[in-house]
Amino acid sequence: ICSISYLFAGVNPEAKAVLKMLDGYGALMLLASPSRWALSTIIYRHVTGLGSNMLHPAIKGMFAGEFDAFSYNMDLLPMTCPEKTSPVLERWRARNSWACHTGQLFLLGLLFRFVAAVVLLFTSSAAASGGQVSFGAGSKLRTRLISGLLVVFVCFFVILEVALLGHTY
């Protein structure tokens, strides 16, 4: 999981390449990567933090190309937090990957913990009932149908929540 998270952090391959993967659905991979959110916040704090000289014109010019290669355009650095000019995903597509707060990272953490709790309840219920999750169904066919529907629901719920992260500020 850690290597997959790092793979979709937008470092190597670059964020612009990941955004174009899977006919544009690669953006979900970037949005679901906690490494991406943390890296964006850490870089923002490094550049704008107290005592940082990264905004000095000479130093800014020296490192602008390095930051721009990873979709952190120094000219698009937000001066207010949170930046409400456009949603996160639109900014990322415009090569503006700055993240000035950790709100989305906490929401992503809550989502991962929710999924872990559902999986834990699902597997412990199956183990307690002898390998079959009952859900109050009378037959094995109904039990399989209900458990399959639960898996589909959780998968679509995760995709929806990750897509909604792209519409936050």
ChimeraX attribute file (.defattr): number of C-alpha atoms within 10 A of each C-alpha:
attribute: neighborCount
match mode: 1-to-1
recipient: residues
	/A:1	7
	/A:2	9
	/A:3	9
	/A:4	11
	/A:5	16
	/A:6	17
	/A:7	19
	/A:8	25
	/A:9	25
	/A:10	24
	/A:11	17
	/A:12	12
	/A:13	13
	/A:14	15
	/A:15	23
	/A:16	19
	/A:17	13
	/A:18	22
	/A:19	22
	/A:20	13
	/A:21	13
	/A:22	10
	/A:23	8
	/A:24	11
	/A:25	13
	/A:26	17
	/A:27	24
	/A:28	23
	/A:29	20
	/A:30	25
	/A:31	26
	/A:32	26
	/A:33	22
	/A:34	20
	/A:35	22
	/A:36	24
	/A:37	24
	/A:38	17
	/A:39	17
	/A:40	22
	/A:41	18
	/A:42	17
	/A:43	17
	/A:44	19
	/A:45	16
	/A:46	14
	/A:47	16
	/A:48	16
	/A:49	12
	/A:50	8
	/A:51	8
	/A:52	11
	/A:53	14
	/A:54	18
	/A:55	14
	/A:56	9
	/A:57	9
	/A:58	10
	/A:59	11
	/A:60	16
	/A:61	13
	/A:62	11
	/A:63	13
	/A:64	15
	/A:65	14
	/A:66	13
	/A:67	15
	/A:68	15
	/A:69	14
	/A:70	18
	/A:71	23
	/A:72	23
	/A:73	18
	/A:74	20
	/A:75	10
	/A:76	13
	/A:77	18
	/A:78	17
	/A:79	9
	/A:80	8
	/A:81	10
	/A:82	13
	/A:83	17
	/A:84	11
	/A:85	10
	/A:86	12
	/A:87	14
	/A:88	23
	/A:89	23
	/A:90	14
	/A:91	19
	/A:92	22
	/A:93	15
	/A:94	14
	/A:95	18
	/A:96	21
	/A:97	29
	/A:98	25
	/A:99	28
	/A:100	22
	/A:101	19
	/A:102	14
	/A:103	15
	/A:104	21
	/A:105	20
	/A:106	13
	/A:107	14
	/A:108	21
	/A:109	14
	/A:110	12
	/A:111	17
	/A:112	14
	/A:113	12
	/A:114	14
	/A:115	16
	/A:116	12
	/A:117	12
	/A:118	15
	/A:119	14
	/A:120	12
	/A:121	12
	/A:122	16
	/A:123	15
	/A:124	13
	/A:125	16
	/A:126	15
	/A:127	12
	/A:128	10
	/A:129	11
	/A:130	9
	/A:131	11
	/A:132	16
	/A:133	20
	/A:134	18
	/A:135	13
	/A:136	9
	/A:137	13
	/A:138	9
	/A:139	9
	/A:140	12
	/A:141	10
	/A:142	14
	/A:143	17
	/A:144	16
	/A:145	12
	/A:146	17
	/A:147	17
	/A:148	11
	/A:149	12
	/A:150	14
	/A:151	15
	/A:152	12
	/A:153	12
	/A:154	15
	/A:155	12
	/A:156	12
	/A:157	14
	/A:158	18
	/A:159	13
	/A:160	12
	/A:161	16
	/A:162	22
	/A:163	18
	/A:164	14
	/A:165	20
	/A:166	20
	/A:167	12
	/A:168	14
	/A:169	19
